[in-house]
């Protein structure tokens, strides 16, 4: 609160003994003055706006009542609370300055903000006070900002209690006055929690330290959306602070620190890299680890029970790893052979089209997505049931299973193809707790999430399987029985047009190793499948595991995904050792296996992109589904079977397999997504008045929508005819009589209604009433009566204070003004729903009409002045006539009465002109308000456009299969982009927009409706693009492109080849539908287009694709890479093993005693429960 000269008007309130000196500040609820108090003391006096019994002051008084009992050295003391002259007055001690003043001083000295140690000292005081309010009185301040933290004698005092809320009173709603820059998301939703002030404190800390806010919206609406939905920008903070501030800013209040003091203590424990950049990085890391060790010893690093854990807090945690000392890193073993070797092509008998009985077993989220897509492929390509290929989806998440089996979706899984293995509540395991705790820690058993899902915890995934083991074994047996049934073979052979070979059965297990369900139960399920195959006498069968690993799209999930994958690989390697037996689980009926029997005959690991979004996840799942389709339904099965059977690992160490599948349809899908984004973007730009081209989509900046060019210079993709616009506005003016004559006539009729329809008759009746009362009716009296009809002021002041029957003109024509403003607003907003107008047309119409009504205001004022002059002149004539009469008491003559009637009509005309000016000014004000609405609407369109741009930027278009398409497809699609956008716009307009109240209501609605709008635009744009691409004869064009075989094989290389591998290549080609004698037109491609080591397969139901199979990938170095060689992650992985009754063989034998896990000092925020301390 800077001292300022007393240039403000003092409140008209007398406080005995106090003299107001100068105003210190003003806020949403009142103003604060420095005052001289009795005894020569200086105090701060706050005057709350409004009378004490009004809502604002009443709310403040209720808030103050809550804190009167709270006494704390770092809370600003309340000395007097009084009501003086109907104003609420609060007297407090006065501070030296506010935290905002101190920040401004630092900025003026050229610093980024307040020095770190200084601001932490202030935060400690504030946190102590806020925790006192919360813990002792169940209060939240809810208005923490720099202006409300006052500095006094080197300490902070928390001030301004206008928004204080009692959390125990759920019936009290929040009132206005909160500061959007600092308010927590739950406060915007009217549901503050005990952690809301901590959120504000975190925002304040970043701003005071760095000068940058985590959310930088410029309006209250933007800030609200950002606080509720967006991740904070913490890039200005020191790296060591980011994960702590991110935790305090978590949207879920349960993920924040337990108290404000705990948050500040965590910040204080970080190395002060902000203050001294010269400190060596290695020493910073050592200091961080030292702090972690201290926390671990005191037990403060973890709170008991279920707390949330995540390691890296930076928004770019995937690419910015914490700096670790060498003692914290695992030493990655060097494989015996790290060369990548290409093996010769495998021979394939294309005449052998036999299919083998197959069971595809999907587990968890990945299994659900892959099997759903595979089922759709089978339905689309095979056109009927193929019961020799069975699918079974297993998950703990019932809602995911229900989604995969939706009856209204083509190719959905059936109820017979799903198996739900739900977790139970802890008390339901009580009878079997002793058996379960032989292999499962009791902390897992008694801390099952309320959702009854694994939530990423591997031991709970195995618990779900063990709990339903017998039912699972039965369902696997039923699926295998159906696959091997002779009737199934007959039906499948009829559908596929080839035989079914019943000599052996194949089982594929599909799962992620990064989550909880699949990672926790897949190894046991592998053995369960082996046991069932043996019991059924299906010898020679093959069990193949297809496992994926990715980090997910959210930072808080990525670290658990790493340790889950590492833990799974440890267990898989353990059971793959020749001397290790699988013990089974006697209590669950899972039989054991002797040493040397691994859970899978072949094990694949697919490294999917880190932090992939939903679209990337869908494309990866589609590729895996295509791989399974090729294995189950095409001659390509010979290639894959040959790859798995040929050769064996040259090393005794456990190895993995992997593959990559490049599909032409995937390339086409990527191109489709790019073009879909271009069309979607063009639709929105048409609404906003922008323009975009297909070829320049990467350079397009959506922020341009928020700052629209002036109406008179803005260019549209399809400009509206300005003459047509003017004609339409002119028609509106004429039809609604919104010119000066029309407004004058309308107001005149409104006023005449006050005079019973006839002002002359009303005036004469009034005069008659005076005569009937026995009063003398002379000329002066009659003139005064005429004036009283239109004004209660002197006759010379005709404009100011004009009244009709005692009511101000504004009140008389107010209803008419509201009606006209509403009609005008509706007409203008309809322009937004006119596909030829939209936002540009609406803005031009607003500008034209605003100019029109401003002209009406000026013309009306001229008319008011002229009529006022005439009225004044007439008044003088009447007065002179009255004074020239010899007898002042003489009654009004007929001639005088006629003059008075002319005067009354003139006054009516004057009042009507004045009312017309009032109406025109009202409409100008409405148009200005509407213009602001359109600006805000443009900002919301900007959010929609940004969402489209983000989806476009996420599209990967680097596939080599796309390059031949770009040169001819982009120009062709660019030419038809406006047409496609117009088609989509029309469909969206008559469908989604109409159902949701029009374009304005839809775009300005809640996030759910806007998300639905985005989805609708994308879906319709995708359909339009696909129709257009079919017309472009995409496959015919590709058939004539030259394919470089070596380049194609290189593009098909999978991930995970860093430590070598042996590669084989496959090209799958659809058979030509109509072969011709022209060799250049014999179908999609020819065998001469590929390298000689590439095997070729043709199948009429398959699509063009390239596959690279890789074998002999060393497991251990790949596993160490997954956790970035971090020893603490490996130690954490040991805590999430699926069972505790096995002494798991470590992937790497530690060379030194393990240090204190760094993860304990990095816990800050996540969705998953923490791991209990292990004895």
N, C-alpha and C positions, 0 to 999 in steps of 0.2 A: 504494500500500500504506500505509494510514493506521496510525500507531502506536496500539496499543490496550493497555490494561492486560492483564497476564498472567492472564487468566481462563480460559485453556485448559490442558488437561492436557499436560504436557511429554512428548515422546516418551521412551520408556524405553530410550534409547541413550546410552551414555557416549562422548563424544568427548574424548580426552585434550587438555587445554590450552584447551578451549572451554567457555564458560558460556552457556547459553541465557538470553536476557533476556526477549523477548516475541515473540509470534507476529505476523508481518507479513501473512500471507495464506494462503489455502488454495485449491487448484484441483482439477481432475479427477484429477491424478496424484499430488499430494502437498501438503505444507504447508511454508511457509517461515518460519524463525525468525531473528530478529536475535540475534547471539551475540558475546560478547567473546572475542577471539582472543589468542593469545600476543603479547606486546609491546604490549598495550593497544589493539590494532586492533579495529575492528568489522567483522564479516563477516555474510554471509547464508548460512544453512544450510538446505538443502532436504532433507526426508525424504520419499522416495518411498513411497507406500502399499504395503503388502504386503512379503513377503520378497523378497530380491534375485533369487531364481530363479523367482519367479512372473511371469506374463505382463506385468503392468503395469510392474514394475521392469525386467524383461528388455528390454522395448521401449524404455524410457527409456535404458537403458544402451547399446543399439545406436544410438540416435539421438545420444547424446553422443559415441560413438566417431567419428561422421561429422564432428563439428564441432571435434574436438580440434585438428586441424591448421589450422583456419581462425582466423587472427589478424587482427583488424581493430579500429581504435579505437572503432568504434560497435557492436561485439559485446560483450556482457557476458562478461568473462573467467572461465573455469573454473579455479579454483585447486587444488581437490582433488576427486577422485572416489574414494570408498572404500566398502567393504562392512563395516559394523560391526554385530555382533550380528544378522546376517542381514537387515539393512536397508541399502538403497542410500542413501548420503549424498553430497550435492553441496555444495561450499563455493565461494561466489563473492564478488566484491566487493559491497558494499551501496550502494544508490542513495539519493538524497535523497528521491525520491517517484516515483510512476508517472505516466504521462500521464493516467490516470483520476483520480488525486488532483488534478492541475492543473485538469482539466476541472470537477471538483466545486467547486473554489475559485471558478472563474469563474461557475458556475451560482449558487452561494450569494451572489455579489455582484450577482445580477440580470441577468447577461449571457447572451446566447444560447449562448455557448461560448467557446473559446479564440480570442483575436484572430488574424486571418488571417495576418499576417506571422509571428507567433510559431509558429503550427501549421505553417506552411510550412517554417520553419527546422527544426523537429523532423522533419518528413517528409523533408527533404533528407538528414539524418543516417541515418534509418532506410532510405531508398531506397539510399543508398550502401552500407550494410551488406548489404542484401538482394541487391543486384546483385552484390556481391562473392561471396556464397554461391552465387548462381546461375551466374555466369560463370566463377569460378575453381574451384568445387568441385561444380558441377552439383547443388546442394542447394536445396530449397525449405523455408522455415520452417513454413508451413501452420498457424500459430497466432498470426497477427498480430492483436492486440487492444490496447486502451489499457492493460490491466493488464500486458502484456508489453513495453511500451516504457517503459523506466526513465529518469528524468532524473538527470543527474549533471553538475554544473558547467555548466549551461546547454545541455547536449547530450543527445541521446537515445542509449541503448544498448539494442539488441535482446536480450531475455532469453527464457528458457524454451525449451529445444530438444527438448521431449518428442515433438514430431510431425515433426521434421525428416526429410525423405525424399530419398533419392538417386534422381534422375530417370533415371539410367543403369541402375538395377536395376529392371527391369519386373516382377520376380517378388515384390517386397516389397509387401505390401498395407498400406493405411492401418489404423491402430488407433483405438480409441475415444478420446474426449477432445477432439475438435475443437469449436470454438465456433460454433454455427450462425449466429449474428448476422453473422459476418464471413467465413465460409467460401465459397470460390468454387464455382460449380455443378459443375465437373468433380471437385472434391474429394469431394462427396457421391456421385459416381459411381465413386469409387475410381481416378480417372485424372488426378492433378494434373499441371499443366504448368509450364513455366518462367515463366508469367505469372500463376500462382495467387496469389502474395503481392501482386502489384499490385492484384488485385481486392479483397483484404482491406484494403489500404492506402486504396483509394478509399472503401470503406464507412466506414472509420475517419475519413477526412478529413471527410466530410459530417457525421458525428455530432459530432466534436470542434469543428467550426466552427459548426454550426447547432443542435445538440442534437436533430436529427431523423435517424432512420435511413432508408435508401432502401427497406428491407423491414421491415415492422412486424408480422410474425407473432408470436403469443404462445406458440406451442409449437414444438418442434423439427420436428414434421411440417409445420406451416404454413410455417415458414421454409424448409424443404427445397423444398417445392413452389414457393414464391415465387422462390427463387434459381434454380431450374431452369427455370421457365416464364414468370414475370411480368416486366414492365418495371419498373425502379426508379422510385420517386417522388423526383424531383430538384427539386421545386418550391421547397424551402426554400433551395436554393443560389443564389448570384448567377447571373444569366443567363450571364455570361461563363465560369462554371465548368461549366455543365451539360453542354455537349457534350464536354468533356474527361473529366469523371467518367463520363458515359455510355459513352465509348469504353473506359475502364478497366474498366467493368462489363459489357462485351459478353459475351454467352453464348458466342460463338465466340472462343476464345482467340487466334486469329490476327488478330483485329481490334483487340486491345488495343495499347498502346504497346510498343515493342521492349523497354524496360526500365522499372523503377520510377523511375529518375532522370529519364528522358525525360518521364514523366507529371508528376512534381513540377515539372520545368522548364517544362512547358507551363502548369501552374497559376500558376507564378511570373510568367509572361509576361503574364497577364491583368491588366487594370486593377483595382485594389482597390476595386471599388464597394461591397463589403461593409463595408469599414472607413469609408468616407466617402461618404455618400449625397448630399452637397452638390455633388459634381463634376458639371458639366453633361453631359448625355447626349451632345451633339455632341462634346465633348472626349474623352469615353470612346471614342467610335467612332474618332476620329482617332488616339488612342493605340493602339487595337487594330490599325488599319491600319499604324501605324508599326511595331509589333511584327511584323506580317505581312511588311512589306518587309524588315526585318532578317533574318527567317528565310529569305526567298527568296534574299537575297544570300549567306547562308552555306550554302545548300543543305540546311538541316536540316528544312525544311518537308516534304520528300518523301524517302522512302527509295527507292532504285533498285528497278526491277522492278515487280511487281504488288503495289501496296498498295491499301487500300480508301479510298474517298472518300465523304463526305456533308457537306452544308453545314450545315444546321440540326440542332442536337442536342436542343433542347427537346422534351419529350414533346408539346407543343402547337405544334410548329414550323409547322404549317399556318396557324396564326392569329397566331403571334408571329414577326414578321420581324425580323432584326437591324436595329438603327438604323444608317442609312447617311447619310453626308454627301452633299450634292447633287452633288459631283463624281463620285460613284460611281453615279449614277442616269442612265439614258438619258432623253432628252427624247422623250416620246410625241408623234408628229405628230398634228395635228388634222385629221380627215377634212374634205373639202369639204362634205359633207352628213351630219350625224349624226342626222337625223330618222328616225323609224320610220314608214313609210308602208304603209297597208293598200290592197292592190289589189283590184279587183272580182273577183267569182267567175268562174271559167273555165267555159265551156259544156262539158258532157260528154254524149256520145252513149251512153246506157245500152244501146242495142241493139247497139253494137259491142263484142263480147266477145272479139275476136281476141287471141291471145297471140303474142308475138314470140320467136324463138329467143334464149336468154339464157344467158350464162356468169357465174356468181358465183364470184369468185376470192377466197378467204380466206387471210390471211397471219398467222402467229404466233398468240399466245394469244387475242387478240380474234377473229381470223378463225376460229379453232377453235371458240370458244364460240358465235359467231353462226351459223356454218354448221351446227353440231350442232343448235341449236334450230330453225333454218329447216327442216332435213331432217325433224325430228319434226313440225313443223307441216304440211309437205307430205304426209307419210304419213298423218297423222290426218285431214286435210281432203279430200285428193284420192283416197284409198283405192286408189292404184295408182301405177305408174310414169309420170312425165311427162318423157321424155327430151329434149324440146326445151328444158328448163331444166336445165342442167348445173351441177355444183358441183365445185370443185377446191380442196382445202386444202393449203397449202404451209407447212412449218415446218422448223426445224432440230432441234426437240425430238421425237425419235422416240416417247417415252413419251406425250406429249400426243396425237400422231397415233393411237397405238394405243388410247388411251382413247376418242377420238372415233369409232373404228371398232369398238368392242366389239360382237361378234356377238350378245350376249345382251341387248342393249338395243334396244327398238323404235325405229325411225327412225335407227339408227346410219348413219354414212357408210360407204360400201364402200371396199375397198382401191383400187378404180379412181378413187376420188374424193379420194385423198390423194397427196401427193408429199413425201417427206422429202429435205431438202437438208442433210445433216450436214456439220459442219466436220471437218477432218482434223487430225492432229497436225502440228506445225510441220515435222518432218523429211519429211513426205510431200509438202510443197510445194517441196522443195528443187530439183527439176528445173525448176520453172516460176517460181522465186523472182524471177528477173530481170524477167519480164513483169509479175508481180503487183506488184512494188515500184515499177513505174512509176506506179501509182495508189494503192497502199497502203503506209503507213509500215511499215518493217521491224519496228518495236517492236510493232505490232499482230500482224504475221505470226508473230513468234516468242514471243508471250505469249498464245497461244490458251488459254482456260481448260481445265482438265483434264476438265471435263464435256463438252467439245466442243459447247457451246451458246454463244450470243452473250452471255448474261448481261448484257443491256442495252447492249451496245456496238455502235453503228451500223455502223462500218466492217466488223465481222465479219459482220453481216447481209448486206452487199453481197458480201463474200468468198464466203459460202455460195452466193449466186446465181451469181456469175461462175464458180465452180468447177463448177457443174452447169447452166450456161446452156443447152447444147444439149439436155439431157434436159428442162429446163423448157420450152423452146420446143416440143419435140415433144409434151409433154403438153398444152400449151395448144392446139396445133393439133388434137390428137385430141379434146379436149373441144369445140372449136368445130365440128369435123366432125360429131360426134354430135348437137350441138344443131341443126345445119342440115340434117341428113339427112331426106329426105322420109318415110322410114319412122317417124322420130321424130315428125315433125309429125302423121302419121296417128294414131299411138298416143296422143299428147298430146291431140289434138282429141277422140278418143273418150273419154278420161278426164275432160276438163274440160267437154265438151259444147259446145265452141265452136271456131272455126277457128284455125289458126296462120298468121300473116302472115310469110312468109319474106323480105319485101322488105328488111328491115334487122335487124341483130343488136345486142343490147345486152350490154355487159360491165360488171359491177360489181366493183371492187377494194375489199375490206374489210380494214382493218388499223388498228392503233394507230400513232401517230407518237411515242409516249413510250417504247417499248422498244427492243430492238436489232434483232430480225429484220425486222419489218414496216417500221420506220422506216428501216432500212438498205437494203432492197431494193425497196420499193414503187414508187418513181419509175422505176427501171429496168424493173420489171415492167410498168408502164403503157406504156412505149415498146415492150417486147417484145410486148405484146398488139396494139398498133397495127401493128407489123411483120407479125405473123401474119395479122391481118385483111387487110392489103394483099396479102400473098402469096396469100391464098385468094380474092382478088377480091371481098371482102364490103364493097362501098362503102356509104356512108350509115350505117355502124355508129356507135355511140355508146359511148364509154368513160367511165364515171363512177367517181370515187373517193369512198369513204365512209371517213373517217378519224376516229378517236377520240383524245381526250387526257384522261388522268386521272393523278393522282399515286400511285395505289396505296394500300394500307392501311398500309404501313410507312414510317416517316420516312426511313429510310436509302435508300429508293428514290425519294423524291419529287424530290430535287434533280436527279438524273440524268434523271428524266422531263421536267423542265422544259427542261433544256438540249438533250435529244434532240428535243423538239418544236420548239424554237426553231431548231435546226440543220436539221430537215426543212423547216420553213416557209421558211427561207432558200434552200435548194436548190430547192424547188418554185417560189418566186418567181423565182429565177434563170432557170430553164428556161421560165417563162411570159413572159419579156420578148420582145418581137417581134424584137429584134436578136440573140437568143441561140440557137445551135444545140445540139442534143444530140450529143455526140461519139461516143456508143456505146462499144464496147469490142472492138477488133479481135481481141485475143487470145482473147476468150471467144465471139466470133461474134455479139455484139450490135451490130446495124447502127446507124448514126447517123441523125439526122433534121435537115432544114434548119431555119433560123431561123424562128421564128413558130409552130412546132408544139409545143404544150404536152403534157405526159404524159397529161392527162385533159381531156375536153371539159367536164366539170362536176366540181367538187371541193367536197366537203362536209367541214366540221369540226364534230365533235360534242364539246362539252365535258361530259364526265361528271363526277359528283361526285368531289371530292377525297377520297382515303383511303377509298374505298368498300370495304365488306366483300364477302364472297363473295355474299351474298344481293342486295345492291344491284347488284353486277356482273352477276348473273344477270338481274335485272329489266331493266337497261339493254340487255343483249344480246338479251333477248327482244323488246324494243321495236324494236331495229334489225332483228332477224329478221322481225318483222311488217311493217316498212316494205318490206323486200325482197320479202316475199310479196305485198304489195299491188301493188308494181311489176311483178312477174312473172306474177301469176295473176288479177288482177281488173281491172275497168274503171277503177280508180283510176290505172292506168298513164297514161291520157289526161291526167289532172290533172297528174301529176308531169312527164310529157313536155312538156306545155304550159308549165308553170312554167319549165322549163329552156330552152325555145326562145323564150319571149316576152321581148323587150327585151334590152338589153345594158347593161353597166356604163357609167354616164355619166362615169366617171373613167378615166384611163389607168392608174391603179394597179391592181395585182392584187387581185381580190376572191375571196371564198369564199361558199359556201352553207352552210346548216344547216337542221335541222328538229327538231321535237319531236312525239312521238306519245303521246297520252294514251289508254290503252286501258281499257275497262270491266273487262276481265279483270285488268288491272294493279291497278285499284282493288279489285277483288274479291280479288286475290292479297294485297294489302296488308291488307285486312280479314281474310282467311284467316290471314295470318301473325300478326296481333294475337291472333286467337281461338286459334290454335294455341299461341301462347305462354301464353295464359291456361289452356288445358286442360293443357298440359305442366306448368305451374307448380302447378296443382291436384293433379296426380298426385303430385308431390314433396311438396307440403304435406300430402297425405293420409298419406304415409309418415311425415312428421315430426310430424304433429299440428297443423299450422297450418290456416288457412282463408283463401280468397281469393275475390273476386268479379270477374266480367267487367268491371264498370263501374268498378272502383277499382284497376285494375292498375298505373297510374302511381304510386300512392301506396304500393304494397306494398314493404316493406323486407325483403330476404332475410336481413339480419343477425339478424333476430329468431330465426331457426332455431338459431343458435349458442348462444343463451341460452334454453334451454327453461324454461318456467314450471314450478313445482313439480308433482310428479306428482299431488298431491291436488287441485290447482286447475286443471290444464291442461284446456282445452276442445278437443274434436276436432270435425271436421266431421260425423262419424258416430260418436258416442261408443260405446265398447264397454260392454256391460252389466257393471257392476261385480260384481253378484252372480254372473254367469256366470264372470267372471274368478276370483273367490274360489272358486267351485265347482271350476273347473279346477285351481287351485293346491291346493285341499284334496284333490282326487282324486290329484294327483301325490304329496302328502304320504302319503296313505293307501296308494297302490299301491307306493310306494318305501319305505314305513315310515320316513319322515323326521321322525317325532315322537320324543319322548324315549324312550318305550318301545321303538320300533323301532330307534333308534340304539344303545340299551343292549343290546338283544338281538343286534344285528349285531356289536357290539364283543365281547360275551361269547363269541359263537361263534368269532371270530377268536382270542381269547385261549385258549379251550378247545382250539383246534387246536394251540397251543403245548404243551399238556399231553396230547397224543395223544387229545384228544376228551373225556376224563373227568378232571377235576381231582382228584376223590376218589381214584380208582384210581392216578393219577400220584403223589399225595402218599404213599399207602400203599406203593407200589413203592419210593419214595425211602427211606422209613423201613426197609423190609425190606432194602434194599441196605446201609444203615448197619449193621443187625444182622448181616447176612451177612459183613460185613467185620470182625466181632468187636468192634465198638465198642459202648460202653454207650449205650443209647437211653433216656435218662430224659426227663422232661417238659420240662425246659429245652432240651435238645437238639432235641426234636421241635418245640418252639415256634420255635426259631431256624431250623430247616429250613423251616417254614411261612412265616416272614417272608422268607427268602431267595428264595422263589418269586416274591415280589411287590415286594421292596425290598431295597436294600443299606444303608438308613439305620436310624436308631433307630426303634423301634416307635411312639414318640409322634408322629412326622412321617409321617402316612399319605398325605398328598397330594403333598408335594414329593418329586420324584425317584422316583415309583412306577415300578417296572420289572417286566416279565414275563420271567422266566428271564434276567434281566440286561439286557434291552433296554428303553429308554425306551418309554413308552406311545405317544408320537408316532411312533416308528419302527414299532411293532407295527401300529398302525391306519393308518399312512401310505398304503399302497396302497388301502385301502378309502376313505380320504378323497379320494384322487385320482379314484377311480372315481365316487364320488358327486358330486364337484364337476364332473367332466366331464359326467355325465348331467344334472345340474342346468343347466349352461351350455348344453348342446344343447337342452334343453327350452325354456329362456328365449329362445334365439336363434331357435328356430322361430317364436316370436311375431312376429319381424320378417318372416317369410314368410307369416304369416297375414294375409290382406287385411283382416280385421276387427280386427286388433290393431296390427300394425306397431310403430313406435317408441313411441307412447304406451302401448300394451298391454304391451310389453316392460318399459317403465320402471315401470308400475304393478305388474307382476308381481314385478319385482326388489324394489321397496319393500315389498310385502306379504310376500314370502318372507324378506327381511332382518329384518323385524319378528318374523316367526315364529321364525327361528333364534336371534335375540337372546333371545327368550323361552325357547327351549330351553336356551341357555347359562345363563341365570339359574336355571331350574328344575334343570338338571343340577348346578349348583354347590350348590344347597340339598341335593340328594340326596347329593352327595359329602360335604358337611359332616355330614349326619346319619349316613351310613354310617361315616364316619371316627370319629365319637363312639362309635358302637356298637363299632367295632373296638377302639378304645382301652379301652373298658370291659371288653370280653371279654379283652383282654390282661391287664388288671389282675387279673381273676378267675383267669386261668390262672397268673399269677405268684404270687398268694396261695396257690393250691392247691399249687403246687410248694414254697413255703416252709413250709407247714404240715405237709408230710410229714416224718416223722422221719428217714427215710433218703433223702438227696438222690440217691443212686445207684439208687433203685428204678426198675424199668422202668415204662413207660407202661401204665396199666390200660385195659381196654376203655371204661370211663366217660370217662377222660381222652382217649382216642383219639377218641371221639365229639365231645367238646368241641373238640378240635383240628380235626376235619373241619368242624364248624360255623364255626370261625374262618377256615379256608381258604376256605369258600364266601363268607363275609362279605367277606374280602379280595378275592375275585374280583368280587363285586358292586360293591365300592368302586372297583376298578380299571376295571370296565366303565362305571360312571357317570362316572368321570373321563375315560375315552376317549370317551364320548358327548359330553361337554362339549368335548373337543378337536375332535371331528368337527364339531359345531355351529359352533364358532369358525372352523374351516377354511372351512365353507360361507359364513359371514358374510363372511370375507375374500374369498372367491371372488365373492360378490355385489357387494362394494364394487369389486373389480376390474372386474367386468362392467358396473357402473354407469359407471365411467370409460370403458370401451369404448363404451358407448352414447352418452356425451357426445361422444367423438371421432367416432363415427358420425354424430351430429347435425351436427358441424362439416363433415364431408364432404358430407352432404346440403346443407348451406349452400352449398358450392362448386358443387354441381350446380344449385341454385336460382339462384345468382348468374349462372351461365352462361346460364340461361334468361332471366333478367332483362336481361342485356346484349343478347341477341338481340332481346328485345322492345323495349328502348329504341332499338335501331338501326332499327326499323321506322318509315318515314316515313308518317304518316297524314294529311298536310295536303292531299292531292289533293281538288280540288273535287268530283270524282266520288264521293268517299266520304261527303260530308256528308249527302246524302239518305238514305244507308243507316243512319247511326248511330242515328237516333231510333227506328227500329223493330227493327233487327237486334240491337243490343246487349241489350235486354231479352229478346228471344226466345232468344238464345243463352245469356244468363245463367241463364235458367230451367232449361236442360238441361245446364249446365256440370257439375254433380255426376255426372249420368248418363254423360256423355262421358268424364269422368276415370275413372270406375269401369270403363268398357269398356276404355279404354286400359290401365289398371292390370292388369286381368285378362289381357290379351294379352301385356303385358310380362312378367307374372309367369310364365305357363306357357311363354313362349318364352325371351327373353333372360336373365332372372334364373335360371331353372332350368338353363340351359346353362352359366351362369357361377358356379354354387355358391350361389345365393340372393342376397337383397338385401344382406346385410352384406358378403359376399365381393365382390360386384360393386362396391358403392359404395366400399369400402375398398381396392379393387384399384388397379392402375396407371392412369396417365392415359389410356392407349390404351383400356382396357376402359370407363372412365368416359365417354370420348368416344363409344364405341360405344353406351353406354346412352343418352346424350343424343340421339344421332342416331335411335335406335329410338323413343324417347319422342316426339320431334318428328314423325317420319314417321307414326307411328300416330295422333298427335293431329291432324295435318293431314288424314289420311284421314277421321277421325271428323268433323272440322269440315266438310269438303267434303260428306260425306254429309248432314249436318244442314242445311247451307246449300242443298243441292238440294231438300230437303224444304220449305225456307222459300220456294221459288219466287222466287229472286232476280231473274231476268230479267223475270218477270211484274210484280214490284213496281217495277222500274226503268221498265218500259213506262208506268207510270201516274204517274211523277214528272214534275213540271214542270221543264224545263231552260231556264235563262236563257242564250240564245245568246251575248250579249256576255260574260257571265261565263265561259262554257265556252271561248270563243276566247281570252280573257285567260289562262285556266289552261293553255292549250296553247302559250303563247309559249315559244320555246326560249331557251337561254342565248346569250350573245355578241351581244346587241343593244345593247350600250353605245355603239357608234359608228354606230348607224343600221342600216337595212335595209328591204327591201320584202317585205311579208308577203302570203301567200295562205293561205286556210283550206279544209280538207276535212273532211267528216264521212262516215264509212263506216258503213253500216247493213246488217245482215243482213235479207234478205227475210223477211216474216212467214211462218211455216210454215202457219198456218191463219187467213187473214184472215176477219173477220166484218163484218157490216153495221154494227156499232156503231163509230162513228168514234173513240171513246175507247179502243177495244181493237183497233186495226189493226196491232199489232206493237210494236216497240221504241220508236220515236219517229216523229214526223211532221216534214215540212219546215218547218212553222210554228214549230217549237221553236228554230230556228237563225237567226242574223243573216243578212241578205241577201247579204253578201259570202262566205258559206260555200257551197262547192260540195258537192253531195250525190251519193254513190255507194251503190248497194245491190248486195250480192253474197251469195248464200246460204252461201258458205263462209267469209266474213269475219266478224269480230266487231266490235261497236260500238267505234268509236275516233274521236278528233279529232286532226287533224294540222295543224300550221302550218309551211309552207315559207317560209324566209327567204333572200333573195338580196342580193347587193351588200354583203357584209360586208367592210370594209377589212382586208386581211391584216396590214399592218405594225403598227398599234396593237394588234391582238389578240395578235400574237406578242410584242410588248413587254410586254403585260399578263401573259402566261404566265410570264415570268421576273421578274415584279414590278419591271420597269424597271431591273433590276440590270445594270450594265455588266460586272461580273465574270462573271455568268452568260453574257452574250453572248460574252465572250472565251473562256470555257470551251466554249461551243457550237461555236466555230470549230475546236476541237481534235477534235471528234467528227464532222466532215464525213465523208461516206461515201467520198470520194476526195480525194487530194491533188493530182491533176494538173489541177484546174480552179481558176481564180481566181474564187472565188465572190463574187458581188455582195453587199455587206452590206445588211441591211435598213435600217440607219440609218448614215449616214456620220458617223463620230465627229468632234466639233468640237474635241477636244483629244486629246493623246497619251494612250493608255490607261494607267491607273495599274496598280500591281501587283495582280493578282487577289486579292481577299480570300479566295477559296475556298482558297488555299494555306494560310492560317492556320486554316482551319476544318475541314480534313481530320481525321476522327477515327474513322469507323466505317461500314462498308457491306458489301454482298455483292459489289460489282463491282470489277474492277481499276481502278487509277488510270490516268489518261491520261499517256503519256510526254511528256517535255519536247519541245517542237517547236523546231526550229532557226529 
